[in-house]
Every structure is written in structure tokens, then in C-alpha cells.
């Protein structure tokens, strides 16, 4: 797959651009293949590119001097991250780390700024993405504090199937239980238990090295065992 095809498939904003704008994006986008555990972007480094995941899976995380780490979110294929730091022309406040072998695109910052000045459709796309990202982090702050592990895994998976942040993804995602555990911040064993519970609730199907989502809305609103024990028409309102 060449870069034009890759961006058409993995960058929903690319087809919104005119021919001149697409040509400049193709010229100013660098693509790199990174292995599992590679730090794609370092916390504290001035942002100079917009980061896209063409293939694979990365996590956005923060840490402190004591070695404690916290995953903020995962970004699957089709996701673009880091526009906030670019817009504010500041240092990144997080690391971006590959959870598996991934293909990463970097759109140069000056071209990103040029698109902001030149393309109204690009601005609208970015506005919708920023709005969705804010809603995502507000929701994550809520469920990290209030929900049990089963529900946290459900919401974590639902994030990775967000059609606005990760357009073009099917309802099947190649992701291991270990990777889900990293993102939900629970052990692999507890992740396995949560996935079995969600499968029993007919929200997803577990495959080898992958998850097939059967009910995305159900994952988004899953609260716990009570949801799995009553038909939708009899469940309490959410």
C-alpha cells in the first residue's frame, strides 16, 4: 500500500483536502515502522509533528520519577494524536509508546499549521476530533474512579472502536489481553475474567489475539453484572 492509499484508508481528513493540499501532505509526511515498546514520542519534547497510526496500536501514558506509569488512552489504526500540543506549540505532556509493531506517520508541524489556514473542512474535522477527545477523557476520568474492572475493560474497548477518533475500523480489533490490561490498568488475569464476563453478556466475542465487538453501545454503557443478568427492556435506565 503506497502513502496515498494508506492516508485515504487511515486518515479520514485526507480525502477532505483538495489536490494541492493532498500533494503537500504526501510530500511532508514521514512514515516509520516501530517495534513493540518503542517510544514514538517523548514527554517533554517540543511537538513538531502530528502523529498518525497507520497500522498497529500505541498507548498514551504519563509517568513520574519514581517509575509509576499511567495509561491515558490507546490509539489504534486510523487514529491521529498530538494536535493539542501542536496547536499550543508546547512540549508534549505524555509519552506515546508502541504496544505492538506499528506503522507511524508524522505530518510536519508547518504543514499542519498551513492546513489550518488553507482548509475549512480540515478545521471542521479537527474541531470534531478535539471535542470527541475531551469527551473521551472526561468519561475516562469518571470510569477509572467509579467503575469495577469488568466495566473498565468494557469502556476501554469501546474507546478503541470510536468511529470519530478511529474511522474505518471494523468491529474486529487485533488486540491481546495483555494490551487491554495495559490500557485498562489491570492485570492480565483480571482482564481475562472481565472479557469472559463481557462475552457471557453477548457484548463481544473473544478470538485468538483479537476481540470481535457484537454490541458497541452495550460496551459503552456497561455498568457491571446487573447489565448481564437482565434483558435490555428490563434493565434500569442509564
C-alpha positions in Angstrom: 0.0 0.0 0.0 1.5 3.4 -1.0 1.2 6.5 1.1 -1.7 7.9 -0.8 -3.7 4.7 -0.3 -2.6 4.5 3.4 -3.8 8.0 4.1 -7.0 7.6 2.3 -7.7 4.5 4.4 -6.2 5.6 7.7 -6.7 9.4 7.8 -10.4 10.5 7.5 -9.3 14.1 7.0 -7.1 13.3 3.9 -10.0 13.0 1.4 -11.4 16.3 2.6 -8.4 18.1 1.1 -8.0 19.5 -2.4 -5.4 18.2 -4.8 -2.8 20.8 -3.9 -3.3 20.2 -0.2 -3.1 16.4 -0.6 0.2 16.8 -2.6 1.8 18.8 0.2 0.7 16.4 2.8 2.2 13.5 0.9 5.4 15.4 0.5 5.6 16.3 4.2 4.5 13.1 5.8 7.2 10.7 7.0 6.4 7.0 7.7 8.3 4.8 10.1 7.9 1.2 11.3 8.5 0.8 15.0 8.7 -2.3 17.2 6.9 -3.1 20.4 8.0 -0.9 23.3 9.4 1.8 21.1 8.7 5.4 22.4 7.2 7.1 19.4 7.1 10.5 21.1 8.8 11.5 24.3 7.2 13.6 27.1 8.9 17.0 27.4 9.9 17.3 23.7 8.5 20.2 21.7 5.8 19.0 19.4 6.8 19.3 15.8 4.6 16.8 14.0 1.0 15.4 14.1 1.1 11.6 14.8 -1.0 9.1 13.0 -1.2 5.3 13.5 -1.4 3.7 10.0 -1.2 0.2 11.5 -0.8 -1.3 14.9 -1.6 0.1 18.4 0.0 2.7 20.7 -0.7 3.9 24.1 -0.5 7.4 25.5 0.9 7.4 29.0 2.5 9.5 31.7 5.0 8.6 34.4 6.9 10.2 37.3 10.5 10.0 38.7 9.5 7.0 40.9 8.8 4.9 37.8 5.0 4.9 38.3 3.1 4.8 35.0 -0.5 5.6 34.0 -2.0 4.9 30.6 -4.3 7.7 29.4 -5.7 6.0 26.3 -4.9 3.7 23.4 -4.8 4.7 19.8 -5.5 2.1 17.2 -5.1 2.2 13.4 -6.7 5.2 11.9 -6.2 7.4 15.0 -4.3 10.7 15.0 -2.9 12.2 18.2 -1.0 15.2 19.5 -2.8 18.0 17.8 -3.3 19.8 21.2 0.5 20.2 21.8 0.9 21.4 18.2 -1.9 23.9 18.5 -0.3 25.3 21.7 3.2 24.9 20.3 4.3 23.4 23.5 6.2 20.3 24.8 4.3 17.0 24.9 2.9 16.2 28.3 2.9 12.4 27.7 4.8 9.6 26.0 3.4 7.7 23.0 4.6 4.1 23.2 4.0 1.3 20.7 2.2 -1.7 22.3 2.9 -3.8 19.2 4.8 -3.5 16.0 3.2 -0.4 14.4 3.4 1.9 11.3 3.5 5.5 12.4 3.0 8.6 10.2 4.3 12.1 11.1 2.9 15.1 9.4 5.2 18.1 9.7 4.0 20.8 12.0 4.4 23.6 9.5 2.1 21.7 7.1 -0.4 21.1 9.8 -0.5 24.8 10.5 -0.8 25.6 6.8 -3.8 23.2 6.5 -5.4 25.1 9.4 -5.1 28.3 7.4 -6.0 26.8 4.0 -8.8 24.2 4.6 -12.1 24.8 6.2 -13.0 21.1 6.0 -9.8 20.2 7.8 -10.6 22.7 10.6 -14.1 21.2 11.0 -12.6 17.7 11.2 -10.1 18.9 13.8 -12.8 20.6 15.8 -14.9 17.4 15.9 -11.9 15.4 16.9 -10.9 17.7 19.7 -14.5 17.7 21.0 -14.6 13.9 21.0 -11.2 13.7 22.7 -12.4 16.0 25.5 -15.5 13.8 26.0 -13.3 10.7 25.9 -11.0 11.9 28.7 -13.9 13.2 30.8 -15.5 9.8 30.6 -12.2 8.0 31.3 -11.6 10.1 34.4 -15.1 9.1 35.6 -15.0 5.4 35.0 -11.4 5.0 36.2 -12.6 6.2 39.6 -16.1 4.8 39.8 -16.3 1.5 37.9 -15.3 -2.0 38.7 -12.7 -3.8 36.4 -15.3 -5.5 34.2 -16.9 -2.2 33.3 -13.5 -0.5 32.9 -12.5 -3.1 30.3 -15.8 -2.6 28.5 -15.3 1.2 28.3 -11.6 0.8 27.4 -12.6 -1.4 24.4 -15.4 0.9 23.4 -12.9 3.8 23.2 -10.8 1.8 20.6 -13.9 1.5 18.4 -14.9 5.2 18.5 -15.8 5.9 14.8 -14.8 9.6 15.0 -11.4 9.0 16.5 -10.6 5.7 14.7 -12.6 5.8 11.4 -12.6 2.9 9.1 -12.0 0.2 11.8 -14.3 -2.8 11.6 -15.9 -4.3 14.7 -12.9 -6.7 15.0 -9.7 -5.5 16.5 -6.4 -7.4 16.8 -5.5 -6.8 20.4 -4.2 -9.2 23.1 -5.4 -9.5 26.7 -2.1 -8.1 27.9 -2.5 -5.0 25.7 -6.1 -4.5 27.0 -4.7 -4.9 30.6 -2.1 -2.2 29.9 -4.8 0.2 28.7 -7.3 -0.6 31.5 -4.6 -0.7 34.1 -5.5 -4.1 35.5 -3.6 -7.4 35.5 -3.8 -9.8 32.5 -5.6 -12.4 34.7 -8.2 -9.9 35.7 -8.5 -8.8 32.1 -9.2 -12.4 31.1 -12.0 -12.6 33.7 -13.5 -9.3 32.5 -13.5 -10.4 28.9 -15.2 -13.7 29.8 -17.9 -11.8 31.6 -18.4 -9.4 28.7 -18.6 -12.4 26.3 -21.2 -14.1 28.5 -23.2 -10.8 28.3 -23.0 -11.2 24.5 -21.2 -7.8 24.1 -18.2 -9.3 22.4 -16.6 -12.5 21.2 -13.0 -13.4 22.2 -10.8 -14.6 19.4 -7.1 -15.6 19.5 -5.3 -12.3 19.7 -8.4 -10.3 18.8 -11.8 -9.1 20.0 -14.9 -9.1 17.9 -17.4 -6.5 19.2 -21.1 -7.6 19.0 -22.7 -4.7 20.8 -20.7 -1.4 20.8 -23.5 0.6 22.5 -23.7 -2.1 25.2 -19.9 -1.8 25.9 -20.2 2.0 26.1 -22.8 1.7 28.8 -21.9 -1.5 30.6 -22.0 -1.0 34.4 -21.5 -4.5 35.8 -23.0 -7.8 36.4 -26.6 -6.4 36.7 -26.4 -5.5 33.0 -25.6 -9.1 32.0 -28.5 -10.5 34.0 -31.4 -8.7 32.6 -32.8 -8.2 29.1 -32.3 -4.6 27.7 -36.1 -3.8 28.0 -36.0 -4.7 31.8 -32.6 -3.1 32.7 -32.7 0.2 34.7 -32.2 3.4 32.7 -28.7 4.6 32.2 
